[in-house]
């Protein structure tokens, strides 16, 4: 998936639900209206490098600088 609408499909046509969840970029791609935020960078890096990486703008992927190593106290008090 690259965000391009297949040529045999149409967007809109009275269905505003599609535009509620997706926005069209200047290049004609449809990207989800979502923000991914996590203090642990490895989780967001999976989205950045995964199968669906072309669907998300880098500004939508926000992560912390340091991994908490699954230790609540380390993440909470730093």
C-alpha distances in whole Angstrom, upper triangle without the diagonal:
4,6,8,9,10,14,16,15,17,16,20,22,24,22,22,20,17,18,19,16,14,15,15,15,18,15,14,11,11,11,12,16,17,19,19,22,24,27,26,24,22,20,19,18,16,14,14,14,11,8,7,9,8,7,11,14,17,19,18,18,22,24,27,29,30,30,32,32,32,35,36,39,37,34,37,40,38
4,6,9,10,13,16,15,16,16,19,22,24,22,22,20,17,17,19,16,13,14,13,12,14,12,11,8,9,9,12,15,16,18,18,22,24,27,26,23,23,21,19,18,17,14,14,14,12,10,8,8,5,6,10,12,14,17,16,17,21,23,27,28,30,30,32,33,33,36,36,39,38,35,37,40,38
4,6,9,12,15,13,14,13,16,19,21,18,18,17,13,14,16,13,10,10,9,10,12,10,8,5,5,6,9,12,14,16,17,21,24,27,26,24,24,22,19,19,18,15,15,16,14,12,9,10,7,6,9,11,14,16,15,17,20,23,27,29,31,30,33,34,33,36,36,39,38,35,37,39,38
4,6,9,12,10,11,11,14,17,20,18,18,18,14,14,17,15,12,12,10,10,12,9,7,5,6,9,12,15,17,20,21,25,27,31,30,28,27,26,23,23,22,19,18,19,18,15,12,13,10,9,12,14,18,19,18,20,24,27,30,32,34,34,37,37,37,40,40,43,42,39,40,43,41
4,6,8,7,8,8,12,14,17,15,16,16,12,13,16,14,12,12,10,12,14,12,8,7,7,11,13,16,18,22,23,27,29,33,33,31,30,28,25,26,24,21,21,22,20,17,15,16,13,12,15,17,21,22,21,23,26,29,33,35,37,37,39,40,39,42,42,45,44,41,42,45,44
4,6,6,8,10,14,15,18,17,18,18,15,16,19,18,15,16,14,16,17,15,11,11,11,14,16,20,22,25,26,30,32,36,35,33,32,30,28,28,26,23,24,24,22,18,17,18,16,15,18,20,24,25,24,26,29,32,36,38,40,39,41,42,41,45,44,48,46,43,45,48,47
4,6,8,10,14,15,18,18,19,20,16,18,21,20,17,18,15,17,17,15,12,13,13,17,19,22,25,28,29,33,36,39,39,36,36,34,31,31,30,27,27,27,25,22,20,22,19,18,21,23,26,28,27,29,32,35,39,41,43,43,45,45,45,48,48,51,50,47,49,52,50
4,7,10,13,14,17,17,19,19,16,18,21,20,18,19,17,20,21,19,15,15,15,19,20,23,26,29,31,34,37,41,40,38,37,35,33,33,31,28,29,29,27,23,22,24,21,20,23,25,29,30,29,31,34,37,41,43,45,44,46,47,46,49,49,52,51,48,50,53,52
4,7,10,11,14,13,15,15,12,14,18,17,15,16,15,17,19,17,14,14,13,16,17,20,23,26,28,32,34,38,38,36,36,33,31,32,30,27,27,28,26,22,20,22,20,18,21,23,27,28,26,28,32,35,39,41,43,42,44,45,44,47,47,50,49,46,47,50,49
4,7,7,11,10,12,13,11,12,16,16,14,14,13,16,17,16,13,13,12,16,17,19,22,26,28,31,34,38,38,37,36,34,31,32,31,27,28,29,27,24,22,23,21,19,21,23,27,27,26,28,32,35,38,41,43,43,45,45,45,48,47,50,49,46,47,50,49
4,6,9,8,9,10,7,8,12,12,10,11,10,14,15,15,11,12,10,13,14,16,19,23,25,29,32,35,36,34,34,32,29,30,29,26,26,28,26,24,21,22,20,17,19,20,24,25,23,26,29,32,36,38,41,40,42,43,42,45,44,47,47,43,44,47,46
4,5,5,6,8,7,7,11,12,11,12,12,15,17,17,14,14,12,15,15,16,20,23,26,29,33,36,37,36,36,33,31,32,31,28,29,30,29,26,23,25,22,19,21,22,26,26,24,27,30,33,37,40,42,42,43,45,44,46,45,48,47,44,45,48,47
4,6,8,11,10,11,14,15,15,15,15,19,20,21,17,18,16,19,19,20,23,27,30,33,36,40,41,40,40,37,34,36,35,31,32,34,32,29,26,28,26,23,25,26,30,30,28,31,34,37,41,43,46,45,47,48,47,49,48,51,51,47,48,51,50
4,6,9,10,10,12,15,15,16,16,20,22,23,19,20,17,19,19,19,23,26,29,32,36,39,40,40,40,37,35,37,35,32,33,35,33,31,28,29,27,24,25,27,30,30,28,31,34,37,40,43,46,45,47,48,46,49,47,50,50,46,47,50,49
4,5,6,8,10,12,12,14,15,19,21,22,18,18,15,17,16,17,20,23,26,29,32,36,37,36,37,33,31,33,32,29,30,32,30,28,25,27,25,21,23,24,28,27,25,28,31,34,37,40,42,42,43,44,43,45,44,47,47,43,44,47,46
4,5,5,6,9,10,11,13,17,19,21,17,17,14,15,14,14,17,21,24,27,30,33,35,34,35,32,29,32,31,27,28,31,29,27,24,25,24,20,21,22,26,25,22,25,28,31,35,38,40,40,41,42,41,43,42,44,44,41,41,44,43
4,5,5,7,9,11,14,17,20,21,18,17,13,14,12,12,15,19,21,24,27,31,32,32,32,29,27,29,28,25,26,28,26,25,22,23,22,18,19,21,24,24,21,24,26,29,32,36,38,37,38,39,38,40,39,42,42,38,38,42,41
4,5,6,6,9,11,14,17,18,15,13,10,11,10,11,14,17,20,23,26,30,31,30,30,27,25,27,26,22,24,26,24,22,19,20,19,15,16,18,22,21,19,22,24,28,31,34,36,36,37,38,37,39,38,41,41,37,38,41,40
4,5,5,6,8,12,15,16,13,12,9,10,9,9,13,16,19,22,26,29,30,30,30,27,25,27,26,23,24,26,25,23,19,20,19,15,16,17,20,20,17,21,23,27,30,33,35,35,37,38,37,40,38,41,40,37,37,40,39
4,6,8,11,14,17,19,16,15,11,11,9,8,11,14,17,20,24,27,29,28,29,26,24,26,25,22,23,26,24,23,20,21,20,16,16,17,20,19,16,20,22,25,28,32,34,34,35,36,35,37,35,38,38,34,35,38,37
4,7,10,13,17,18,15,13,10,8,6,5,8,12,15,18,21,25,26,25,26,22,20,23,22,18,20,22,21,20,16,17,17,13,13,15,18,17,14,17,19,22,26,29,31,31,32,33,32,34,33,36,35,32,33,36,35
4,7,10,13,14,12,10,6,5,4,5,9,12,15,18,22,25,26,25,25,23,20,22,21,17,18,21,20,18,15,15,14,10,11,12,16,15,13,16,19,22,26,29,31,31,32,34,33,35,34,37,36,33,34,37,36
4,7,10,11,9,8,5,6,6,6,10,13,16,19,23,26,27,26,26,24,21,23,23,19,19,22,21,20,16,16,14,11,11,11,15,14,13,16,19,22,26,29,31,32,33,35,35,37,36,38,37,34,35,38,36
4,7,8,6,5,4,6,9,10,13,16,18,22,25,28,29,27,28,26,23,24,24,20,20,22,21,20,16,16,14,11,12,12,15,15,14,18,21,24,28,30,33,33,36,37,37,39,38,41,40,36,37,40,38
4,5,5,5,6,7,11,11,14,16,18,21,25,27,28,26,27,25,22,23,23,19,18,21,21,20,16,15,12,11,11,10,13,13,13,17,20,23,27,28,31,32,35,36,36,39,38,41,39,36,37,39,37
4,5,7,10,11,14,15,18,19,22,24,28,30,31,29,30,28,25,25,26,22,21,23,23,22,19,18,15,14,14,12,15,15,16,19,22,26,29,31,34,35,37,39,39,42,41,44,42,38,40,42,40
4,6,9,11,15,16,18,20,22,25,28,31,31,28,29,28,24,24,25,21,20,21,21,20,17,16,13,12,13,12,15,16,17,20,23,26,29,31,34,35,37,39,39,42,42,44,42,39,41,43,40
4,7,10,13,15,18,20,22,25,28,31,32,29,30,28,25,25,25,21,21,22,22,20,17,17,13,12,14,13,17,18,18,20,24,27,31,32,35,36,38,39,40,42,42,45,43,40,41,44,42
4,6,10,12,15,17,19,22,25,28,28,26,26,25,21,22,21,18,17,19,18,16,13,13,10,8,10,11,14,16,15,17,21,24,28,30,32,32,35,36,36,39,39,41,40,36,38,41,39
4,7,9,12,15,17,20,24,27,27,25,26,23,20,21,21,17,17,19,18,16,13,13,10,8,9,11,15,15,14,16,20,23,27,29,31,31,34,35,34,37,37,40,38,35,36,39,37
4,6,9,11,13,17,20,23,23,22,22,20,17,18,18,14,14,16,15,14,11,11,9,6,6,8,11,12,10,13,16,19,23,25,28,28,30,31,31,34,33,36,35,31,33,35,34
4,6,9,11,15,18,21,22,21,21,18,16,18,17,13,14,17,16,15,11,12,11,7,7,9,12,12,10,12,15,18,22,25,27,26,28,29,29,31,30,33,33,29,30,33,32
4,7,10,13,17,20,21,21,22,19,16,19,19,15,16,19,18,18,14,14,14,10,9,10,13,12,9,12,14,17,21,24,26,26,28,29,29,31,30,32,32,28,29,32,30
4,7,10,13,17,18,17,18,15,13,16,16,12,14,17,16,17,13,13,14,11,8,10,11,10,7,9,11,14,18,21,23,23,24,26,25,27,26,29,28,24,25,28,27
4,6,10,13,15,14,16,13,11,14,14,12,13,16,16,17,14,13,15,12,9,9,10,8,5,6,8,11,14,17,19,20,21,23,22,24,23,26,25,21,22,25,23
4,7,10,11,11,12,10,7,11,11,9,10,14,14,16,13,12,14,12,9,10,10,9,6,5,6,8,11,15,16,16,18,19,19,21,20,23,22,18,20,22,21
4,7,9,9,11,9,7,11,12,11,12,16,16,19,16,15,18,16,13,13,12,10,8,6,5,6,8,12,14,14,15,17,17,18,17,19,18,15,16,19,17
4,5,7,9,7,7,10,12,11,13,16,16,19,18,16,19,18,15,16,14,13,11,9,7,5,7,10,11,10,11,13,13,15,14,16,15,11,13,16,15
4,6,9,9,9,11,13,14,15,17,18,22,21,19,22,21,18,18,16,15,14,11,8,5,4,7,8,7,8,11,11,12,12,13,12,8,10,13,11
4,6,6,7,9,11,12,13,15,16,20,19,18,21,21,18,19,16,16,15,12,10,6,6,7,7,5,7,8,9,11,11,14,12,9,12,14,12
4,5,5,6,9,10,10,12,14,17,17,15,18,19,16,16,13,14,13,10,8,5,6,7,7,6,9,11,12,14,15,17,15,12,15,17,15
4,6,5,6,9,10,10,12,15,16,14,18,18,16,17,15,16,15,12,11,8,9,10,9,7,10,10,11,14,16,18,16,14,17,19,17
4,5,5,7,9,10,11,14,14,13,17,17,15,16,14,16,14,10,10,8,10,12,12,10,12,12,12,15,16,19,17,14,17,20,19
4,5,5,6,9,10,13,12,10,14,14,11,12,10,12,10,6,7,6,9,11,12,11,14,15,15,18,18,21,19,16,19,21,19
4,5,5,6,8,12,12,10,13,14,12,13,11,13,12,9,10,8,11,12,12,12,15,15,16,19,20,23,20,18,21,23,21
4,5,5,5,9,10,9,13,13,12,14,13,15,14,11,12,11,14,15,15,14,16,16,16,20,21,24,22,20,23,25,23
4,6,5,8,7,6,10,10,8,11,10,13,11,8,11,11,14,16,17,16,18,19,19,22,23,26,24,21,24,26,25
4,6,9,8,5,8,10,8,9,8,11,10,8,10,11,14,15,17,16,19,20,21,24,24,27,25,22,25,27,25
4,7,8,6,9,11,11,12,11,15,14,11,14,14,17,17,18,17,21,20,21,25,26,28,26,24,27,29,27
4,6,5,9,10,11,13,13,16,15,13,16,16,19,20,20,19,22,21,22,25,26,29,27,25,28,31,29
4,6,8,9,11,14,15,18,16,15,18,19,22,23,24,23,25,25,25,28,29,33,31,28,31,34,32
4,6,6,8,11,12,15,13,13,16,17,21,23,24,23,25,25,25,29,29,32,31,28,30,33,31
4,5,6,8,9,12,11,10,14,15,19,20,22,21,24,24,25,28,28,31,29,27,29,32,30
4,6,8,10,13,12,12,16,18,21,23,25,25,27,28,28,31,32,35,33,30,32,35,33
4,7,10,12,10,11,15,18,21,23,25,25,27,28,28,31,31,34,33,29,31,34,32
4,6,8,7,8,11,14,18,20,22,22,25,26,26,29,29,31,30,26,28,31,29
4,5,5,7,11,14,17,19,22,22,25,27,27,30,29,32,30,26,28,31,28
4,5,5,8,11,14,15,18,19,22,24,25,27,27,29,27,24,26,28,25
4,5,7,10,14,15,19,20,22,25,25,27,27,28,27,23,25,27,24
4,6,10,13,16,19,19,22,23,24,26,25,27,26,22,24,26,24
4,7,10,13,15,16,18,20,20,22,22,24,23,19,21,23,21
4,7,10,13,14,16,18,19,20,20,22,20,16,18,20,18
4,7,9,10,12,14,15,17,17,18,16,13,15,17,15
4,6,8,10,13,14,15,15,16,13,10,13,14,11
4,7,10,12,15,15,16,16,13,11,14,15,11
4,6,9,12,12,13,14,10,9,12,13,10
4,5,8,9,11,12,9,8,12,13,11
4,6,6,7,8,6,5,9,10,9
4,5,8,10,8,8,12,13,12
4,6,9,8,8,11,13,13
4,6,5,6,9,10,11
4,5,5,6,8,10
4,5,5,6,8
4,6,6,6
4,6,6
4,6
4
